[in-house]
Amino acid sequence: MRGGSDEGASRIALYGLRGMGEVRRGDDLGKKIYESQRKEGIPFDDGDIYVVAQKVVSKAEGKYVELEEVDPSPFAESLAAFLKKEPKEVEVVLRESRSIVRARLGVLITENRQGIICANSGVDKSNVGKEGRILLLPEKPDRSAARIRKSLESLSGKKVAVVISDTYGRPWREGQVDFAIGVSGISCFRDYRGKPDMYGRLLKVTNIAQVDELASSAELLMGKSRGVPVALVKGYLHERGEGSRALIRKVTRDLFR
Amino acid sequence: MRGGSDEGASRIALYGLRGMGEVRRGDDLGKKIYESQRKEGIPFDDGDIYVVAQKVVSKAEGKYVELEEVDPSPFAESLAAFLKKEPKEVEVVLRESRSIVRARLGVLITENRQGIICANSGVDKSNVGKEGRILLLPEKPDRSAARIRKSLESLSGKKVAVVISDTYGRPWREGQVDFAIGVSGISCFRDYRGKPDMYGRLLKVTNIAQVDELASSAELLMGKSRGVPVALVKGYLHERGEGSRALIRKVTRDLFR
């Protein structure tokens, strides 16, 4: 099962799954996804890849913080004043972070507790459903992905993969795209290093972050303001694998922090 | 034609187009794509989006440099020694660049003449087909995209979009994904700023770089070692627009250069 086009697959289909209703703490997301897919009459196949928006995973795991219960530290207060942000929100971001990568121009970029570098440690106020409430990332997104995968596999009897995605900005480029923050059942990369190119020359550096590309392609269906929290990808051949840690560049290999 | 899922589109299909044969200087890529699609029996529709690998665009435009004709400057010599790279190759990278963003750990990140920040100004040795030859980016990728779009539109009678894509690494994350470097017939962004979220709260920052996501999704079919230089995306609703310049973050808004 080498990647993408290499073995003749020349077609991929993406389906947006709706009709999951509001997600509540304790919900079995695998079951909700399974039922939504069955209702829409989309077949279950080995090799299916489910891209699940972080937001519904965090909601199912009850990862809320009530801002009124947050007491900002003096450091959070002064950082918030500098960035013209809300001190309680900055306090939550700092609690979710290991280090600050940049704090300037009203932007707070951190390395969060999951090791991901992004704005505000990935905490979020939109689509949370209650004013004064903030949604954190899942505690262990890889474990969340594995749980959803196992639930889906036991219900459908198929071998599938799950990618949990979130929307972040990038250096150098305007606009946001989706990235993979939790992975189960698929390798993070499609690795061409040491393979010959079309002319027999060895490829030195190409190592495609296929799960990030899958997250981005799924976002095209998920959007931000409508209830499409899951996209199903069919027809993309891939190797199996577990975990998203390999996606995170070690600080000694990173020229931008 | 608001983006993605907003108006009921819940399915996207991606097709890899092969059978284009070797691309040569002067080739009409629009015509080659049209013929490949017709041969494969895939229908032509308004709103189709063609993602075209930079490499075939550069080949059609004859953007080759013969390394034996390159005379490296003293600066290129010393930078090459520091990075343990080939002086002639560094000279070509510098000629294609406006500024150096980082030069360390054997990596040379530049702002290239098109304004894109990436390794080696985007110049490439793999899949070029001749030792000692380097392929540059198209001179004006937006113009290249417009040319291909017009050729496809005149042959098919349909209104389509063209995105030229290339594969780059990212700060903070391992692996490469595809980005849009030339755009015609589609807006770069799907803009949610000022729109309400599911709960009526105004979204402040979400502005999806949809053409980058389209490039990444197309890469899933294009791969690196096989001849799939074009992917066709069907079913993704979008607003029309021209050019890729809006994707490039102004230096005053960029915390990472």
Interface residues (C-beta under 8 A of the other chain):
Chain A: G3 G4 S5 D6 A9 S10 R11 I12 A13 L14 Y15 G16 R18 R102 R104 L105 V107 I109 I117 K125 S126 N127 V128 G129 K130 E131 T167 G169 R170 P171 W172 R173 E174 G175 Q176 V177 D178 F179 C188 F189 R190 Y192 K195 P196 D197 M198 Y199 R201 L203 K204 V205 T206 N207 I208 A209 Q210 D212 E213 L214 S216 S217 E219 L220 L221 M222 G223 K224 S225 R226 G227 V228 Y236 A246 L247 I248 R249 R253 D254 L255 F256 R257
Chain B: G3 G4 S5 D6 A9 S10 R11 I12 A13 L14 Y15 G16 R18 R102 R104 L105 V107 I109 I117 K125 S126 N127 V128 G129 K130 E131 T167 G169 R170 P171 W172 R173 E174 G175 Q176 V177 D178 F179 C188 F189 R190 Y192 K195 P196 D197 M198 Y199 R201 L203 K204 V205 T206 N207 I208 A209 Q210 D212 E213 L214 S216 S217 E219 L220 L221 M222 G223 K224 S225 R226 G227 V228 Y236 A246 L247 I248 R249 R253 D254 L255 F256 R257
